[in-house]
Structures are given as C-alpha cells and as structure tokens.
Amino acid sequence: MSAEMDAPMARPRVVSVAYWLWLASAVLLIVVCMIALTLPSEQIRGSFETAEQGDSFLTVFRGFGVISGVVGLAVGLMSGPVRSGDRRFRRALVALSATVSLLLIFASLVFPVAPTVITVGLIVAAVLVYRPSAREWFHREQ
C-alpha cells in the first residue's frame, strides 16, 4: 500500500465551520431556555390585561423555553459525530435543523432577534455539510 492511502484524511474546512455554527446555535438555544425559565412571572403577568392572558403567555413561553433547551442539547450532542464524519448523524442533524428552523421562523414573529440568529446558524450549517467539498469526508470508509 502506498503512504497516500495510509494517511488519514484531513477534515474539510466546511465541516468544521458547520460544527461551530451548530455548537453556537445549540448554546443560543440553551440560553433561550434559561431566559424563558428564569424570567420573573409577576412582571410578565402585569403586562397583560387579564391574569388568564398572562398565564397563557407564560405557559407558551416557558414551554418554548423547555423545547429549545432539549433541542439545543440534541444539536450539541449530535454535532460531534457529524464532525467525525458520521453520515447518519449528518442526515438526522440536518433534518432536526430544518424542522427547528421552521418553528423558529414562527417564533421570530414574537421574539425577532434570537430565533432569527439561531435559524440562520442552523440553516447555514446544514447547507455546509452537503457542499461538494464535504462529500468525500462523509463517504470515506469508516
């Protein structure tokens, strides 16, 4: 065998960039979770006309926070195997990123900045791992 076949393949730069984008998005999702779960409920209830409206908003807001925390953990945990070249995790993480991005687009109607930044990070990372320069990294023998 030649030395060229024995040498490990270098990770493509687009895969590393996608990894860091996914990791940053995961951290932001977890931060959104922490903010949603720690905001003082009395101030939020006071900004609505009735207590029922405030309670409904808090339920939805805290539920969104919990979901974003779980998704953030999933994205963070799945990004490691994708960085290593696992095709199955790549497909799963791209599907999760697309699904979460669609949901965050609707959330950005209420909370404009954070969901938009997270959505852009998730979509760009998902596109990068399917670039032609990353193809060989995911199709090498493992």
MIFI-907959 format. One line per field, with one value per atom (N, C-alpha, C): residue in three letters; atom name; x, y, z. Coordinates in Angstrom, 2 decimals, padded with zeros to 5 digits, m for minus. Example, Ala and Ser with C-alpha at 12.3 -4.5 7.8 and 13.67 -1.06 7.14 Angstrom:
<recs>
resn <- (ALA/ALA/ALA/SER/SER/SER)
name <- (N/CA/C/N/CA/C)
xx <- (013.19/012.30/013.20/012.85/013.67/012.90)
yy <- (m005.69/m004.50/m003.30/m002.25/m001.06/000.03)
zz <- (007.80/007.80/007.80/007.08/007.14/007.87)
</recs>
This chain:
<recs>
resn <- (MET/MET/MET/SER/SER/SER/ALA/ALA/ALA/GLU/GLU/GLU/MET/MET/MET/ASP/ASP/ASP/ALA/ALA/ALA/PRO/PRO/PRO/MET/MET/MET/ALA/ALA/ALA/ARG/ARG/ARG/PRO/PRO/PRO/ARG/ARG/ARG/VAL/VAL/VAL/VAL/VAL/VAL/SER/SER/SER/VAL/VAL/VAL/ALA/ALA/ALA/TYR/TYR/TYR/TRP/TRP/TRP/LEU/LEU/LEU/TRP/TRP/TRP/LEU/LEU/LEU/ALA/ALA/ALA/SER/SER/SER/ALA/ALA/ALA/VAL/VAL/VAL/LEU/LEU/LEU/LEU/LEU/LEU/ILE/ILE/ILE/VAL/VAL/VAL/VAL/VAL/VAL/CYS/CYS/CYS/MET/MET/MET/ILE/ILE/ILE/ALA/ALA/ALA/LEU/LEU/LEU/THR/THR/THR/LEU/LEU/LEU/PRO/PRO/PRO/SER/SER/SER/GLU/GLU/GLU/GLN/GLN/GLN/ILE/ILE/ILE/ARG/ARG/ARG/GLY/GLY/GLY/SER/SER/SER/PHE/PHE/PHE/GLU/GLU/GLU/THR/THR/THR/ALA/ALA/ALA/GLU/GLU/GLU/GLN/GLN/GLN/GLY/GLY/GLY/ASP/ASP/ASP/SER/SER/SER/PHE/PHE/PHE/LEU/LEU/LEU/THR/THR/THR/VAL/VAL/VAL/PHE/PHE/PHE/ARG/ARG/ARG/GLY/GLY/GLY/PHE/PHE/PHE/GLY/GLY/GLY/VAL/VAL/VAL/ILE/ILE/ILE/SER/SER/SER/GLY/GLY/GLY/VAL/VAL/VAL/VAL/VAL/VAL/GLY/GLY/GLY/LEU/LEU/LEU/ALA/ALA/ALA/VAL/VAL/VAL/GLY/GLY/GLY/LEU/LEU/LEU/MET/MET/MET/SER/SER/SER/GLY/GLY/GLY/PRO/PRO/PRO/VAL/VAL/VAL/ARG/ARG/ARG/SER/SER/SER/GLY/GLY/GLY/ASP/ASP/ASP/ARG/ARG/ARG/ARG/ARG/ARG/PHE/PHE/PHE/ARG/ARG/ARG/ARG/ARG/ARG/ALA/ALA/ALA/LEU/LEU/LEU/VAL/VAL/VAL/ALA/ALA/ALA/LEU/LEU/LEU/SER/SER/SER/ALA/ALA/ALA/THR/THR/THR/VAL/VAL/VAL/SER/SER/SER/LEU/LEU/LEU/LEU/LEU/LEU/LEU/LEU/LEU/ILE/ILE/ILE/PHE/PHE/PHE/ALA/ALA/ALA/SER/SER/SER/LEU/LEU/LEU/VAL/VAL/VAL/PHE/PHE/PHE/PRO/PRO/PRO/VAL/VAL/VAL/ALA/ALA/ALA/PRO/PRO/PRO/THR/THR/THR/VAL/VAL/VAL/ILE/ILE/ILE/THR/THR/THR/VAL/VAL/VAL/GLY/GLY/GLY/LEU/LEU/LEU/ILE/ILE/ILE/VAL/VAL/VAL/ALA/ALA/ALA/ALA/ALA/ALA/VAL/VAL/VAL/LEU/LEU/LEU/VAL/VAL/VAL/TYR/TYR/TYR/ARG/ARG/ARG/PRO/PRO/PRO/SER/SER/SER/ALA/ALA/ALA/ARG/ARG/ARG/GLU/GLU/GLU/TRP/TRP/TRP/PHE/PHE/PHE/HIS/HIS/HIS/ARG/ARG/ARG/GLU/GLU/GLU/GLN/GLN/GLN)
name <- (N/CA/C/N/CA/C/N/CA/C/N/CA/C/N/CA/C/N/CA/C/N/CA/C/N/CA/C/N/CA/C/N/CA/C/N/CA/C/N/CA/C/N/CA/C/N/CA/C/N/CA/C/N/CA/C/N/CA/C/N/CA/C/N/CA/C/N/CA/C/N/CA/C/N/CA/C/N/CA/C/N/CA/C/N/CA/C/N/CA/C/N/CA/C/N/CA/C/N/CA/C/N/CA/C/N/CA/C/N/CA/C/N/CA/C/N/CA/C/N/CA/C/N/CA/C/N/CA/C/N/CA/C/N/CA/C/N/CA/C/N/CA/C/N/CA/C/N/CA/C/N/CA/C/N/CA/C/N/CA/C/N/CA/C/N/CA/C/N/CA/C/N/CA/C/N/CA/C/N/CA/C/N/CA/C/N/CA/C/N/CA/C/N/CA/C/N/CA/C/N/CA/C/N/CA/C/N/CA/C/N/CA/C/N/CA/C/N/CA/C/N/CA/C/N/CA/C/N/CA/C/N/CA/C/N/CA/C/N/CA/C/N/CA/C/N/CA/C/N/CA/C/N/CA/C/N/CA/C/N/CA/C/N/CA/C/N/CA/C/N/CA/C/N/CA/C/N/CA/C/N/CA/C/N/CA/C/N/CA/C/N/CA/C/N/CA/C/N/CA/C/N/CA/C/N/CA/C/N/CA/C/N/CA/C/N/CA/C/N/CA/C/N/CA/C/N/CA/C/N/CA/C/N/CA/C/N/CA/C/N/CA/C/N/CA/C/N/CA/C/N/CA/C/N/CA/C/N/CA/C/N/CA/C/N/CA/C/N/CA/C/N/CA/C/N/CA/C/N/CA/C/N/CA/C/N/CA/C/N/CA/C/N/CA/C/N/CA/C/N/CA/C/N/CA/C/N/CA/C/N/CA/C/N/CA/C/N/CA/C/N/CA/C/N/CA/C/N/CA/C/N/CA/C/N/CA/C/N/CA/C/N/CA/C/N/CA/C/N/CA/C/N/CA/C/N/CA/C/N/CA/C/N/CA/C/N/CA/C/N/CA/C/N/CA/C/N/CA/C/N/CA/C/N/CA/C/N/CA/C/N/CA/C/N/CA/C)
xx <- (000.84/000.00/000.88/000.35/001.12/000.90/001.80/001.70/000.49/000.07/m001.06/m002.35/m002.49/m003.71/m003.73/m002.54/m002.47/m002.69/m002.46/m002.58/m004.05/m004.36/m005.75/m006.15/m007.40/m007.91/m008.13/m007.77/m007.98/m009.45/m009.95/m011.34/m011.51/m012.52/m012.76/m013.14/m012.73/m012.99/m014.50/m015.28/m016.73/m017.38/m016.85/m017.38/m017.07/m015.86/m015.51/m016.34/m016.56/m017.39/m018.82/m019.35/m020.71/m020.79/m019.77/m019.74/m019.84/m019.03/m019.03/m020.34/m020.94/m022.25/m023.32/m023.29/m024.25/m024.02/m022.77/m022.47/m022.93/m022.69/m023.14/m024.67/m025.33/m026.80/m027.31/m026.64/m027.04/m026.91/m025.83/m025.63/m026.72/m027.02/m028.07/m029.44/m029.72/m030.98/m031.06/m029.96/m029.94/m030.06/m029.45/m029.60/m031.05/m031.71/m033.13/m033.94/m033.60/m034.27/m034.10/m032.89/m032.63/m033.35/m033.38/m034.09/m035.57/m036.13/m037.56/m037.96/m037.08/m037.42/m037.14/m036.36/m035.99/m036.58/m037.31/m037.93/m038.96/m039.01/m039.99/m041.41/m042.22/m043.58/m044.49/m044.25/m045.12/m045.02/m043.83/m043.68/m044.38/m044.29/m044.92/m046.43/m046.96/m048.41/m048.94/m048.15/m048.57/m048.66/m048.01/m048.06/m049.26/m050.10/m051.30/m052.54/m053.62/m054.87/m055.48/m055.47/m056.06/m055.01/m055.26/m054.34/m054.32/m055.47/m055.52/m054.62/m054.61/m053.73/m052.27/m051.93/m050.56/m050.16/m051.07/m050.78/m050.63/m051.48/m051.39/m050.06/m049.69/m048.42/m047.25/m047.28/m046.20/m046.10/m047.22/m047.21/m046.56/m046.96/m046.39/m044.92/m044.58/m043.20/m042.28/m042.71/m041.89/m041.82/m042.91/m042.90/m041.92/m041.94/m040.97/m039.55/m039.35/m038.03/m037.55/m038.42/m038.06/m037.73/m038.57/m038.32/m037.01/m036.73/m035.47/m034.27/m034.41/m033.32/m033.05/m034.11/m033.97/m033.36/m033.85/m033.31/m031.85/m031.53/m030.15/m029.21/m029.65/m028.84/m028.69/m029.77/m029.71/m028.76/m028.86/m027.99/m026.53/m026.29/m024.92/m024.33/m025.14/m024.65/m024.48/m025.35/m025.28/m024.20/m023.77/m022.79/m021.41/m021.08/m019.79/m019.61/m020.56/m020.43/m020.45/m021.17/m021.16/m019.78/m019.15/m017.78/m016.82/m017.10/m016.24/m016.51/m017.61/m017.88/m018.99/m019.83/m020.92/m022.07/m022.37/m023.43/m024.81/m025.08/m026.41/m026.71/m025.73/m025.93/m026.04/m025.34/m025.44/m026.87/m027.45/m028.83/m029.79/m029.63/m030.53/m030.41/m029.19/m029.00/m029.48/m029.32/m029.84/m031.37/m031.99/m033.46/m033.93/m033.24/m033.60/m033.42/m032.34/m032.09/m033.18/m033.61/m034.66/m035.98/m036.32/m037.57/m037.57/m036.48/m036.38/m036.38/m035.73/m035.70/m037.10/m037.91/m039.30/m040.07/m039.88/m040.57/m040.05/m038.74/m038.17/m038.59/m038.90/m039.40/m040.71/m041.57/m042.81/m042.55/m041.57/m041.23/m040.64/m040.00/m039.39/m040.44/m041.69/m042.76/m043.00/m042.74/m042.94/m041.62/m040.56/m039.24/m038.28/m038.06/m037.42/m035.94/m035.12/m033.67/m033.12/m033.30/m032.66/m033.07/m034.35/m034.71/m034.16/m034.06/m033.53/m032.06/m031.28/m029.85/m029.66/m030.42/m030.31/m030.71/m031.78/m032.24/m031.17/m030.56/m029.51/m028.34/m027.93/m026.84/m027.15/m028.36/m028.75/m028.82/m029.39/m029.53/m028.18/m027.33/m026.00/m025.20/m025.24/m024.51/m025.04/m026.36/m026.95/m026.55/m026.44/m026.01/m024.53/m023.72/m022.28/m021.89/m022.58/m022.19/m022.59/m023.39/m023.74/m023.03/m022.06/m021.26/m020.41/m020.08/m019.25/m017.90/m017.35/m016.05/m016.16/m017.34/m017.52/m017.96/m018.33/m018.89/m017.94/m016.69/m015.72/m015.52/m015.62/m015.45/m016.52/m017.72/m018.82/m018.96/m018.25/m018.36/m017.08/m016.16/m014.94/m015.26/m014.40/m014.61/m014.35/m015.22/m015.08/m014.65)
yy <- (m001.18/000.00/001.23/002.26/003.50/004.31/005.21/006.06/006.99/007.29/008.17/007.52/006.22/005.53/005.34/005.28/005.08/006.36/007.51/008.78/009.10/009.56/009.92/011.17/011.20/012.32/013.53/014.69/015.92/016.32/016.79/017.22/018.48/018.50/019.70/020.90/022.05/023.28/023.54/023.22/023.47/022.63/021.44/020.59/021.22/021.75/022.42/023.67/024.44/025.65/025.26/024.23/023.77/023.32/022.62/022.15/023.34/024.37/025.52/026.30/026.36/027.01/026.24/024.91/024.10/024.25/024.27/024.42/025.78/026.84/028.17/028.23/027.62/027.58/026.80/025.71/024.91/025.73/026.46/027.30/028.37/029.00/030.02/029.44/028.24/027.59/027.33/026.92/026.67/027.99/029.05/030.37/030.82/030.62/030.96/030.17/028.91/028.08/028.67/029.03/029.57/030.90/031.73/033.01/032.77/031.86/031.59/031.02/030.24/029.61/030.48/031.54/032.36/033.76/034.13/035.46/035.54/036.66/036.80/036.84/035.95/035.80/036.98/037.63/038.74/039.91/040.20/041.29/040.97/039.72/039.32/039.35/038.83/038.86/040.29/041.20/042.59/043.32/042.81/043.49/043.08/042.19/041.76/042.33/042.39/042.96/042.07/040.76/039.84/038.83/038.24/037.24/035.99/035.65/034.47/034.64/035.84/036.09/035.95/036.50/036.40/034.96/034.21/032.80/032.00/032.29/031.59/031.90/033.16/033.54/032.87/032.87/032.24/030.75/030.09/028.65/028.40/029.17/029.00/029.39/030.48/030.96/029.97/029.47/028.50/027.16/026.77/025.55/025.68/026.84/027.11/027.04/027.55/027.50/026.09/025.26/023.85/023.13/023.34/022.70/023.17/024.47/024.97/024.41/024.20/023.60/022.16/021.39/019.99/019.93/020.78/020.81/021.27/022.25/022.71/021.60/020.82/019.68/018.65/018.38/017.41/017.88/019.15/019.68/019.63/020.01/019.98/018.58/017.61/016.23/015.59/015.93/015.32/015.95/017.14/017.81/017.15/016.52/015.84/014.69/013.75/012.67/013.17/014.25/014.81/015.32/015.96/016.46/015.31/014.16/012.99/012.29/012.64/012.07/011.04/010.98/010.01/010.49/009.72/010.11/010.08/009.12/009.01/010.23/010.62/011.80/013.06/013.10/014.26/014.41/013.32/013.38/013.76/013.16/013.44/014.88/015.38/016.75/017.77/017.48/018.39/018.40/017.24/017.18/017.93/017.74/018.46/019.96/020.35/021.78/022.39/021.67/022.19/022.32/021.32/021.35/022.49/022.61/023.66/025.03/025.15/026.43/026.87/025.93/026.28/026.76/026.09/026.52/027.86/028.08/029.35/030.53/030.25/031.33/031.86/030.96/031.41/032.10/031.61/032.24/033.63/033.84/035.15/036.24/035.85/036.85/037.52/036.79/037.33/037.84/037.07/037.41/037.52/038.71/038.81/038.46/038.73/038.64/037.23/036.65/035.37/034.25/034.03/032.94/033.14/034.37/034.63/034.27/034.64/034.31/032.80/032.14/030.68/030.00/030.48/029.90/030.01/031.17/031.36/030.42/030.29/029.37/027.93/027.48/026.10/025.83/026.76/026.56/026.59/027.53/027.60/026.35/025.86/024.63/023.44/023.35/022.24/022.28/023.46/023.58/023.23/023.67/023.44/021.97/021.14/019.73/018.97/019.57/018.94/019.59/020.43/021.03/019.94/020.07/019.07/018.83/019.86/019.69/018.81/018.65/017.80/016.40/016.16/014.87/013.71/013.85/012.76/012.45/013.46/013.26/012.32/012.41/011.59/010.26/010.10/008.86/008.02/008.36/007.55/006.30/005.32/004.10/004.40/003.90/004.21/003.01)
zz <- (000.00/000.00/000.00/m000.60/m000.66/000.61/000.85/002.03/001.92/000.69/000.48/000.98/000.82/001.25/002.76/003.40/004.84/005.62/005.01/005.71/005.96/007.18/007.45/006.66/006.29/005.52/006.42/005.94/006.72/006.65/007.77/007.82/006.98/006.10/005.30/006.18/005.75/006.50/006.65/005.62/005.71/006.81/007.06/008.13/009.49/009.63/010.89/011.12/010.07/010.19/010.56/009.91/010.23/011.68/012.16/013.54/014.51/014.27/015.17/015.08/013.90/013.78/014.55/014.42/015.18/016.68/017.09/018.51/019.03/018.27/018.68/018.73/017.77/017.78/018.98/019.32/020.49/021.77/021.89/023.08/023.15/022.01/021.99/022.35/021.88/022.23/023.73/024.33/025.77/026.54/026.04/026.67/026.61/025.48/025.36/026.39/026.57/027.57/028.97/029.30/030.64/030.85/029.83/029.95/030.13/029.33/029.41/030.77/031.35/032.63/033.84/033.67/034.84/034.84/033.80/033.81/034.93/035.62/036.71/036.17/036.66/036.13/036.50/037.61/038.03/037.06/036.57/035.61/034.30/033.88/032.62/032.76/033.87/034.08/034.13/034.71/034.83/033.50/032.47/031.17/030.33/030.82/030.11/030.79/030.04/030.57/031.64/031.41/032.39/032.85/033.99/034.53/033.66/033.05/032.18/030.96/030.38/029.23/029.63/030.78/031.28/031.54/032.16/032.43/031.14/030.17/028.87/028.19/028.19/027.58/028.29/029.62/030.38/030.09/029.96/029.66/028.31/027.31/025.96/025.97/026.62/026.65/027.36/028.49/029.23/028.48/027.84/027.02/025.86/025.21/024.14/024.68/025.89/026.50/026.76/027.29/027.54/026.24/025.22/023.93/023.34/023.44/022.89/023.65/024.93/025.70/025.29/025.12/024.69/023.28/022.39/021.03/021.04/021.87/021.99/022.44/023.42/023.86/022.74/022.02/020.92/019.82/019.44/018.39/018.85/020.09/020.61/020.65/021.08/021.16/019.79/018.84/017.52/016.64/016.95/016.10/016.18/017.30/017.44/016.46/016.41/015.42/013.97/013.71/012.35/012.02/012.97/012.75/012.48/013.07/012.87/011.54/010.87/009.55/009.51/010.54/010.57/009.69/008.64/007.69/008.31/009.17/009.79/010.65/011.45/012.30/011.45/010.33/009.44/008.94/008.44/007.96/009.08/010.24/011.36/011.83/011.90/012.38/011.36/010.09/009.06/009.11/009.29/009.41/010.65/011.77/013.00/012.81/012.17/011.92/011.06/010.03/009.15/009.90/010.69/011.45/012.47/013.20/014.21/013.56/012.42/011.71/011.31/010.85/010.50/011.72/012.84/014.05/014.55/014.42/014.87/013.99/012.73/011.87/012.44/012.92/013.54/014.88/015.62/016.90/016.69/015.56/015.30/015.08/014.87/014.77/016.12/017.21/018.55/019.14/018.99/019.52/018.35/017.80/016.49/016.41/017.39/017.20/017.39/018.56/018.87/017.92/017.66/016.74/015.33/014.89/013.56/013.48/014.49/014.51/014.57/015.41/015.54/014.23/013.60/012.34/011.27/011.15/010.15/010.41/011.67/012.01/011.66/011.98/011.69/010.19/009.44/008.00/007.31/007.67/007.04/007.34/008.57/008.93/008.13/007.98/007.23/005.77/005.21/003.81/003.67/004.61/004.50/004.50/005.30/005.35/004.10/003.24/001.96/000.78/001.04/m000.03/m000.68/m001.97/m002.65/m001.95/m001.33/m000.66/000.59/001.14/002.32/001.97/000.73/000.32/000.64/000.27/000.47/001.96/002.81/004.26/004.81/004.29/004.79/004.06/002.96/002.20/002.21/003.10/003.22/004.02/003.94/004.72/006.20/007.03/008.46/009.24)
</recs>
